[in-house]
Amino acid sequence: MLLFLPAYSTEFNPIEHTCASLKRYIKRFRHKFDSVIETIEYTFLNIGCFYGA
């Protein structure tokens, strides 16, 4: 039996939403840090705060 997959949609892929959120936060906080690496570290360490966890 051959099953066809539906067309790819970013709306139904949760990782796309997560990556978009990460990019948004990195852009928001990049002016506070000297490097992009520091900004990314800050974002990952505080991601629970951003989502209200």
CYANA upper distance limits for C-alpha pairs under 8 A (distance plus 0.5 A):
  9 SER  CA     13 ASN  CA      7.35
 10 THR  CA     14 PRO  CA      8.47
 10 THR  CA     16 GLU  CA      6.64
 11 GLU  CA     16 GLU  CA      8.25
 11 GLU  CA     17 HIS  CA      8.42
 13 ASN  CA     17 HIS  CA      7.70
 14 PRO  CA     18 THR  CA      6.87
 15 ILE  CA     19 CYS  CA      6.58
 16 GLU  CA     20 ALA  CA      6.64
 17 HIS  CA     21 SER  CA      6.69
 18 THR  CA     22 LEU  CA      6.72
 19 CYS  CA     23 LYS  CA      6.65
 20 ALA  CA     24 ARG  CA      6.68
 21 SER  CA     25 TYR  CA      6.78
 22 LEU  CA     26 ILE  CA      6.60
 22 LEU  CA     43 THR  CA      7.88
 23 LYS  CA     27 LYS  CA      6.64
 24 ARG  CA     28 ARG  CA      6.67
 25 TYR  CA     29 PHE  CA      6.71
 25 TYR  CA     43 THR  CA      7.19
 26 ILE  CA     30 ARG  CA      6.28
 26 ILE  CA     39 THR  CA      6.63
 26 ILE  CA     40 ILE  CA      6.77
 26 ILE  CA     43 THR  CA      6.99
 29 PHE  CA     33 PHE  CA      7.98
 29 PHE  CA     39 THR  CA      6.99
 30 ARG  CA     34 ASP  CA      8.43
 30 ARG  CA     35 SER  CA      8.14
 30 ARG  CA     36 VAL  CA      7.14
 30 ARG  CA     39 THR  CA      6.04
 32 LYS  CA     39 THR  CA      8.25
 33 PHE  CA     38 GLU  CA      6.70
 33 PHE  CA     39 THR  CA      6.49
 34 ASP  CA     38 GLU  CA      7.63
 35 SER  CA     39 THR  CA      7.07
 36 VAL  CA     40 ILE  CA      6.67
 37 ILE  CA     41 GLU  CA      6.65
 38 GLU  CA     42 TYR  CA      6.63
 39 THR  CA     43 THR  CA      6.65
 40 ILE  CA     44 PHE  CA      6.69
 41 GLU  CA     45 LEU  CA      6.56
 42 TYR  CA     46 ASN  CA      6.59
 43 THR  CA     47 ILE  CA      6.17
 46 ASN  CA     50 PHE  CA      7.27
 47 ILE  CA     51 TYR  CA      7.01
 48 GLY  CA     52 GLY  CA      6.60
 48 GLY  CA     53 ALA  CA      5.35
 49 CYS  CA     53 ALA  CA      6.38
